[in-house]
Amino acid sequence: MSDVTTAEFNEDGKYIRKIRSFVLREGRLTKGQSQAIEAHWSTMGLDYSPQALDLTQVFGRDANTVLEIGFGMGASLVQMASAAPEMNYIGIEVHKPGIGTCLAYAGEANVNNLRVYHHDAMEVLEHSIADGSLTRVQLFFPDPWHKKRHHKRRIVQAEFVQLIRRKLKIGGVFHMATDWENYSEHMLAVMNAAEGYKNRSTTATVVERPQYRPLTKFEARGQRLGHGVWDIMFERTA
């Protein structure tokens, strides 16, 4: 059994740590996912530690570092890392099949600038990432918790965005994307009220999808059906 925390917040945006236990069911992994973890974890996997990472040591160089929270199956994360070999990428995901698939993609693409955590994002951010060390934090298509009574479970809350701010360099960017318009409005409301950030949008709302964020198959299908996707980018100013 492994104890993991899940993010939940009260009405004031205060983070409430909750401890839940779950069993990592290895049988749910495909053969390919298991093989990818076995083959690549030693070079691309990061084991959680409460001590801050030495990014220069981890990547063998000093470079701008991007961190993505909840990368799913990792296709777009690997694509970004492959397209920008001059940058370092860290991904965090609690779903082990996603870890396996991401590592398989990374192996096929021969990327060497990507590292992944199989752990709770809040703990990694709080303890394993040094303050002022990240160029960009990415949160793409998080669970929208669309029912109003569940909005407190949304990860974008006042305390969370200040944790992100601490981890960003001055000038670093927190980039969010969602396909739920109501969540985009919630994100904007939280970010507009947050100290130490400024909106990168010229209209003080959303931005066009930046070229570095790949268009997912799901997103492309949604566009054909007239569905919207909202990108929001805020820069750390203080």
C-alpha positions as CSV (number, residue, x, y, z in Angstrom):
1,M,0.0,0.0,0.0
2,S,1.2,3.5,-0.8
3,D,-0.1,6.6,0.9
4,V,-0.7,9.5,-1.5
5,T,-2.3,12.9,-1.0
6,T,-5.0,14.3,-3.1
7,A,-5.6,18.0,-3.5
8,E,-8.7,19.5,-2.0
9,F,-9.4,23.0,-0.9
10,N,-11.8,24.8,1.4
11,E,-14.0,27.8,0.3
12,D,-11.2,30.2,0.9
13,G,-8.8,28.3,-1.4
14,K,-6.9,26.9,1.6
15,Y,-5.2,23.6,0.8
16,I,-6.5,20.6,2.8
17,R,-4.2,17.7,2.9
18,K,-6.0,14.4,2.6
19,I,-4.4,11.0,3.0
20,R,-5.8,8.2,0.9
21,S,-4.4,4.8,0.3
22,F,-4.5,2.9,-2.9
23,V,-2.9,-0.2,-4.4
24,L,-0.7,0.1,-7.4
25,R,-2.1,-2.7,-9.5
26,E,0.7,-3.9,-11.7
27,G,-1.8,-6.1,-13.6
28,R,-3.4,-3.1,-15.1
29,L,-0.3,-2.3,-17.0
30,T,0.1,-3.5,-20.6
31,K,3.2,-5.5,-21.4
32,G,4.5,-2.6,-23.4
33,Q,4.0,-0.2,-20.4
34,S,5.8,-2.6,-18.0
35,Q,8.7,-3.0,-20.4
36,A,9.0,0.7,-20.9
37,I,9.2,1.3,-17.1
38,E,11.7,-1.5,-16.7
39,A,13.8,-0.1,-19.6
40,H,13.7,3.6,-18.9
41,W,13.0,4.3,-15.2
42,S,16.6,4.2,-14.3
43,T,17.4,7.0,-16.7
44,M,14.2,9.0,-16.8
45,G,12.4,8.1,-13.5
46,L,12.6,10.3,-10.4
47,D,12.0,8.7,-7.1
48,Y,10.2,11.1,-4.6
49,S,12.4,12.6,-1.9
50,P,11.5,15.4,0.4
51,Q,14.8,17.1,-0.5
52,A,14.9,19.6,-3.3
53,L,16.3,18.3,-6.6
54,D,19.6,19.5,-7.9
55,L,18.4,20.1,-11.5
56,T,21.9,20.6,-12.9
57,Q,22.9,17.2,-11.5
58,V,19.6,15.5,-12.6
59,F,19.9,16.7,-16.2
60,G,23.7,16.9,-16.4
61,R,23.5,20.6,-17.4
62,D,22.2,24.0,-16.5
63,A,19.1,24.8,-18.6
64,N,15.6,26.3,-18.4
65,T,13.2,23.7,-16.8
66,V,9.5,23.1,-17.5
67,L,7.3,21.1,-15.2
68,E,4.0,19.6,-16.2
69,I,1.4,18.5,-13.7
70,G,-0.7,15.5,-14.7
71,F,0.6,14.6,-18.1
72,G,-1.9,11.7,-18.8
73,M,-0.3,9.3,-21.3
74,G,2.5,11.8,-22.0
75,A,2.3,12.1,-25.8
76,S,2.2,15.9,-25.8
77,L,4.9,16.1,-23.1
78,V,7.3,13.9,-25.1
79,Q,6.5,15.9,-28.2
80,M,7.4,19.2,-26.4
81,A,10.6,17.7,-25.0
82,S,11.6,16.4,-28.4
83,A,10.9,19.7,-30.1
84,A,12.9,21.7,-27.5
85,P,16.1,19.7,-26.7
86,E,17.7,22.8,-25.2
87,M,15.2,22.8,-22.3
88,N,14.7,20.4,-19.4
89,Y,11.2,18.8,-18.8
90,I,9.8,17.2,-15.7
91,G,6.4,15.5,-15.7
92,I,4.3,14.4,-12.7
93,E,1.6,11.7,-13.0
94,V,-0.1,9.4,-10.5
95,H,-1.5,7.0,-13.1
96,K,1.1,4.3,-13.6
97,P,-0.1,3.2,-17.1
98,G,0.4,6.9,-18.1
99,I,4.0,6.7,-16.7
100,G,4.6,3.5,-18.8
101,T,3.2,4.9,-22.0
102,C,5.0,8.2,-21.6
103,L,8.3,6.4,-21.1
104,A,7.6,4.2,-24.1
105,Y,7.0,7.4,-26.2
106,A,10.2,9.0,-24.8
107,G,12.2,5.9,-25.6
108,E,10.9,5.8,-29.2
109,A,11.7,9.5,-29.6
110,N,15.2,9.1,-28.1
111,V,14.6,12.1,-25.8
112,N,17.1,12.6,-23.0
113,N,15.8,15.9,-21.6
114,L,12.7,14.4,-19.8
115,R,12.3,13.1,-16.3
116,V,9.1,11.8,-14.7
117,Y,7.6,11.4,-11.2
118,H,5.0,8.8,-10.2
119,H,3.9,10.7,-7.2
120,D,1.5,13.3,-5.8
121,A,2.1,16.7,-7.5
122,M,1.5,18.7,-4.3
123,E,4.2,16.8,-2.4
124,V,6.6,17.0,-5.3
125,L,6.1,20.8,-5.7
126,E,6.3,21.5,-1.9
127,H,9.4,19.4,-1.2
128,S,11.2,18.3,-4.3
129,I,11.3,21.5,-6.4
130,A,13.5,24.3,-5.3
131,D,12.0,27.8,-5.1
132,G,12.7,30.0,-8.1
133,S,13.9,27.1,-10.2
134,L,11.3,26.7,-13.0
135,T,10.8,28.6,-16.2
136,R,7.3,27.3,-16.8
137,V,4.7,25.2,-15.0
138,Q,2.0,23.5,-17.2
139,L,-1.4,22.4,-16.1
140,F,-3.3,21.1,-19.2
141,F,-6.9,19.9,-19.0
142,P,-7.1,19.2,-15.3
143,D,-10.3,17.6,-13.9
144,P,-12.9,20.4,-14.2
145,W,-15.1,19.1,-11.4
146,H,-17.9,20.7,-13.3
147,K,-20.7,20.3,-10.7
148,K,-20.8,23.5,-8.6
149,R,-20.7,21.6,-5.3
150,H,-17.4,20.0,-6.4
151,H,-15.7,23.3,-7.4
152,K,-13.7,23.2,-4.2
153,R,-11.8,20.2,-5.6
154,R,-10.4,22.1,-8.5
155,I,-6.7,22.3,-8.2
156,V,-6.5,25.9,-9.3
157,Q,-7.1,27.7,-6.0
158,A,-5.5,30.6,-4.2
159,E,-2.9,28.7,-2.1
160,F,-2.0,26.4,-5.0
161,V,-1.2,29.2,-7.4
162,Q,1.0,30.8,-4.7
163,L,2.9,27.5,-4.4
164,I,3.4,27.6,-8.2
165,R,4.6,31.2,-8.0
166,R,7.3,30.3,-5.4
167,K,8.6,27.6,-7.7
168,L,8.8,29.8,-10.8
169,K,11.7,32.2,-11.6
170,I,10.8,35.8,-11.8
171,G,9.4,36.1,-15.4
172,G,8.5,32.4,-15.3
173,V,5.0,31.4,-16.6
174,F,2.1,29.4,-15.2
175,H,0.3,28.0,-18.3
176,M,-3.1,26.5,-17.9
177,A,-5.5,25.1,-20.6
178,T,-9.0,23.8,-20.2
179,D,-11.9,22.8,-22.5
180,W,-14.5,23.9,-19.9
181,E,-15.3,27.5,-20.3
182,N,-16.6,27.7,-16.7
183,Y,-13.2,26.4,-15.4
184,S,-11.4,29.0,-17.6
185,E,-13.5,31.7,-15.9
186,H,-12.6,30.2,-12.5
187,M,-8.9,30.1,-13.4
188,L,-8.9,33.7,-14.5
189,A,-10.7,34.8,-11.3
190,V,-8.2,33.0,-9.1
191,M,-5.2,34.3,-11.1
192,N,-6.5,37.9,-11.3
193,A,-6.7,37.9,-7.5
194,A,-3.3,36.3,-7.0
195,E,-0.4,38.5,-5.8
196,G,2.8,38.5,-7.8
197,Y,1.4,37.6,-11.2
198,K,0.4,39.4,-14.4
199,N,-1.6,38.1,-17.3
200,R,0.3,37.5,-20.5
201,S,-2.9,38.1,-22.5
202,T,-3.2,41.5,-24.3
203,T,-6.9,41.4,-23.6
204,A,-6.5,40.5,-19.9
205,T,-8.3,37.2,-20.6
206,V,-7.1,34.1,-22.5
207,V,-4.3,33.7,-25.0
208,E,-4.0,31.9,-28.3
209,R,-2.6,28.4,-28.0
210,P,1.2,28.9,-28.1
211,Q,3.1,27.0,-30.7
212,Y,5.0,24.9,-28.2
213,R,1.7,23.3,-26.8
214,P,0.8,20.4,-29.2
215,L,-2.8,20.1,-30.5
216,T,-4.1,16.9,-29.1
217,K,-6.3,14.5,-31.1
218,F,-9.1,15.1,-28.6
219,E,-8.7,18.8,-28.9
220,A,-8.6,18.7,-32.8
221,R,-11.8,16.6,-32.8
222,G,-13.4,19.1,-30.4
223,Q,-12.4,22.0,-32.7
224,R,-14.1,20.3,-35.6
225,L,-17.2,20.0,-33.5
226,G,-17.0,23.6,-32.5
227,H,-15.9,23.0,-28.9
228,G,-13.6,25.6,-27.3
229,V,-10.3,25.4,-25.6
230,W,-9.0,28.2,-23.4
231,D,-5.3,28.8,-22.8
232,I,-4.3,31.1,-19.8
233,M,-0.8,32.3,-19.1
234,F,0.3,34.3,-16.1
235,E,3.9,35.5,-15.5
236,R,5.5,35.7,-12.1
237,T,6.4,39.4,-11.5
238,A,7.5,39.3,-7.8
